[in-house]
Amino acid sequence: MNESTNHLDYGCNFHWPTSSFVFTSKRETVRDLVMYSTPPWHITNRKLSRLPLFWSTVIYACRLLHSELRLKTHEHVQWPVEAIALNFGKWETGGSYSTHNIDCHAHAHLLLTREFILECNETFFRPLQGRQNAPPDYLHQNAEVLERERLLSYELRFHQQTVNELKTQVNDLQTNVNKIMSMLEQLVLQK
């Protein structure tokens, strides 16, 4: 790859002959196959998602799973990968709660179908056997975080600001009513 075609500057972190991926299942019993870039290749998911090598590997893995399932069942089968998920920003690392984590551990989640997992056994993708739980709905999780951290806090601030403004207006009205009552009493006394 010459310098003119390398518009993504990875420097010494990326070397075409040695850069590769590792596939593993998560510790949880979810239908999720995780694809990691092998060390010492430290890049972000944003950069990873723009690499042709990454997409070639994903496509190859999906085709491999599909052809192996078809060989096992000897019939037309559903595509075994429902979705490919990549987390970005603070969700990129597993411990996104920590402010000290950095986003340089590129990985992707291949979310597998229940039908594929049901075919897994001692001789067919044994590490995936028994992983019945649905993978996390990352879009739903991100929406909940957005609602909880941004929208609700804004709503509470807006509500508090509105209440404070209403209190000020009521106090001003009360003051004005008291002034008017005082003026009326003075008028009545003068007559």
Secondary structure as GFF3:
##gff-version 3
##sequence-region A 1 191
A	DSSP	three_ten_helix	11	13	.	.	.	ID=ss1
A	DSSP	beta_strand	21	25	.	.	.	ID=ss2
A	DSSP	beta_strand	32	37	.	.	.	ID=ss3
A	DSSP	alpha_helix	45	48	.	.	.	ID=ss4
A	DSSP	alpha_helix	52	73	.	.	.	ID=ss5
A	DSSP	beta_strand	81	85	.	.	.	ID=ss6
A	DSSP	three_ten_helix	89	91	.	.	.	ID=ss7
A	DSSP	beta_strand	107	112	.	.	.	ID=ss8
A	DSSP	alpha_helix	114	119	.	.	.	ID=ss9
A	DSSP	three_ten_helix	126	128	.	.	.	ID=ss10
A	DSSP	alpha_helix	138	146	.	.	.	ID=ss11
A	DSSP	pi_helix	147	151	.	.	.	ID=ss12
A	DSSP	alpha_helix	152	190	.	.	.	ID=ss13
###
